[in-house]
Amino acid sequence: MGHAGMAATVVRYLRSVGAPTTAGPVEPLPRPELRAVGDDERAPVDPAEFRRVLGTFATGVTVVTAPPGAPGEGPAGFACQSFASLSLDPPLVAFMVARTSTTWPRIARAGVFCVNVLGADQGELCRGFAVSGADKFAGVDHTSAPVSGSPRLDGAAAWIDCAIHAVHTGGDHLIVVGRVTALGTHAEERAPLLFHRGRFARLGD
């Protein structure tokens, strides 16, 4: 079944028996060797061409955050464009994260997260959360999301507070499913920040 499958099974079982799944930690997944095909296989498409073609699909831009998941840790966060609404009943969302991510194990330990949908003027904020090894929250104003306590970034167009519901493998990425516990939008309607062909864009550009 693998570590991701076992984690998803445990979460589903705990929920089926009414046990809390956010009070304790979610075990971080080990960092596997990144191969989507076997050693004796050829990749079906050229990676550069894959990126070029998929880059024509414009996406919104988010920052996924989580509260400290272990003593001595600060909050965690990373820039994420692979986010989507998944289900209305029950309310589920999903995001994808690289299996090499150093931020994901911290989110997994917390067991909860908040998706901050960035506004059109928050490109620099996104860049700050796209780097590794820095204090991403330095100088960033935020409050605590009402259920998870995850950082809710000031000025974001919208926020979605979640508990980890399931984790699935997807090649060199993980597919993280979150059950929505609370959500809201900025007091004033804000245009979204978009990502298209390797750069930020706005509606009407």
N, C-alpha and C positions, 0 to 999 in steps of 0.2 A: 504493500500500500504506500509506503514512503512516509517521510516525516510530515509533509503537508497534508496528505490524506488522513493520517492519524490525528493531526491537530483538528481538522475539520470534523472528523467523526466524534472526537471528544467534545467539541463545542456543541454539536447537534445533540449528543446524548445528555449533556448537562442541562441544556434547555428543555429537553423532553421530560426530564424529571423535576423541573422547576428549580434546579440549583443555579445560583448566580455564576455568571461566567466572566464578570468584570472585576470582581474583588481580588482574585488571584492572578498571577502572571500567566501569559501565554508563552510557551517555550519558543524562543527564537529558533528559526530553521538554520541548519548548518549551511555553510557556503559551498555549493557543489561545483564540480567542474562544469564550465559552461559549454555545453554542446547540445544543439538541437537535432543533430544527425549523428549517426554512428561513424566510427573512424573509417569504415569501408564505404561510406556513402558520400555522394556529392550534394552540396546544398542545391535545392531546386531552382533558386534564383540568386542573382548576384546581390550581396548585401547593400552595395552602393545604389543599385537600381531600386531595390526594395525601399530604401530610405527616400529616394527621389520621388518615386510614385506615391508613397504613403504621405509624403510631405504636402501633397496637394490637398489633403483633407484638413481643413481648418478646425482647430479645437479651442475650447476655452482653456484657461490656465488657473490652476489652483495651488494652494500650499496646504499640505496635509500635516497636521500637528498632533502632538500627544503630550500628556503630562508626564512628569518623571515616573519611570516604571521600576526604579530600584533606588535604594539609599545612595546619596551622593551624586545622583544623576540630575541634570537639568531637563527642561522640556525638550522635545524632539520635533523636528520638522524638515520637510523637503518639498521642493517644487515638483509639481506633478501635472502633466497634461493628459495622462491616460486615466480619466475619470468619467464615470457615466452613471446615470440613473438605471437601476436594474429591475425593481419590482415596486408596484404600488401597494399590493396586499400580500404579504407584509411589506412595509416600506424598507427597501433595500437599495443600497448604492454599491458601487465597486470602483476600485482603483487598481492599477497595475504598478508594480515596483520591481526593479531589477534584483535578481537573486544575490548580486554582489553588494547591494546597498548596505552601508554601515548604519543607516538610520532605521531601517526596517526592524532589526532585532529590538531596538528600544521601543518602538511602537508596539511590537508584539508583546513585550514584557508588560506594557501598560494595559493592554487588552482593549483600549478605547482610542478614538481619534476624532478629530474635527477637520472637515474639509472647508477651507476658506476659498471662496470663489473670488478671484482678484478682479478689481476694476481696471478700466482702461488706463489709468494713470499710475498703476502700481508695477510697472515693468522693472524698476530698480529693486523693489522689494522682492520680486520673484528671483532676480539674479542673486540676491543675497542668500536666498534659501537653496540655490542651485549649486553652491560651492560646498566643498568638504573641508573639515578640519577647523572651521571658524566658529565663533559664537554667533549663530544665526539670529539670535534674539536680541543682540546688543543694539540698543537704541530703537527697538521695534515696540511700539505701544500695543498692548493687548490686554484683554480681560479673560476670565475663565468661562468656558462654555458651561451652561447650566447643569448638565447631567454628568458629563465625563470630566469636567475640569480642564479639558484641553485648551491651549491658547486659542483665543478667538481674536484674530488680527483686526485692529482698528482700521476702518475704511474699506474693508472687504465688501464686495457687492452682495454676498450672501454667505451663510455658514450652515453647515450640516453636522450635527453632533451625533456620533455613532459608537456602537460597541462592535467589536470584531465578531462576526457571525460565522464565517468560514474562510478557509484559505485553500486555494487550488494551485497546482503547478501549471505553467504555460510556457514551455520552452525555457528561455533564459530569464523569464519573469515569473512573478507570483501574482495571482489574481486574488485580491483581498476583498471579501464581501463584508459590508458593514450594515448592521441594523440601525435605522435612524431612530434616535431617542428624542431629538429636538432639532429645530431648524428655524431660520429666519433670514430676513434681508436687511440691507442698509435702510436707514430711515428715509433716505431719498433714493429714488431710482437711479442706478448707475449703469453706464455702458460697460460691457465686459472687456477684459483683456483677451486677445486672441493670439494664437500661434499658428503661423502659416509659412511654409517653405523656409523653415529655419529661422524665422524672425518674428518679433511681436508685431501685431497689427490691431487695428481698430475697425469697428463697423464703418463701412463707407470708404475705407482706404482703397 
